[in-house]
C-alpha cells in the first residue's frame, strides 16, 4: 500500500518566493506566493526557524532570528519579527496573535 507521507514542503502557488539558505523549515509546511523568509544582520541577526504544520500566506515575511511554533497560520501580508507560539494565528504588520488554539478572540498579542 505504500508508505505514509512523513512530511514535506508545499508551494501551491509558486512565484516570487525567497527563502534564506540557512532557514530551518519543519514538516508539512505550506508557503504561498510572494513570501520572504529572510535574515537580518547585526546583534539580533539570524534566520528564522519554522515549526511543523505551518502555513505562510501570500505576501508575508518572516525575518530574522525568530522561531515560529508548530501548527501556526501566518495571515496574508503579515510581517513576523518576533517569536510565534504553537497553535497561533497571526496577522498584520507587525504580526500580532489574533487566535490561540482555534479560539476566535484572545488576549494575547505580540
Protein Blocks (a to p, Z undefined) as FASTA:
>chain_A
ZZadebdcddfbgghiacdfkbccdehiacdehiacdddedjkgccddddehiacdehia
cedjddddehiacdehiacfbdcdehiacedjddddfbeehiabdcbdZZ
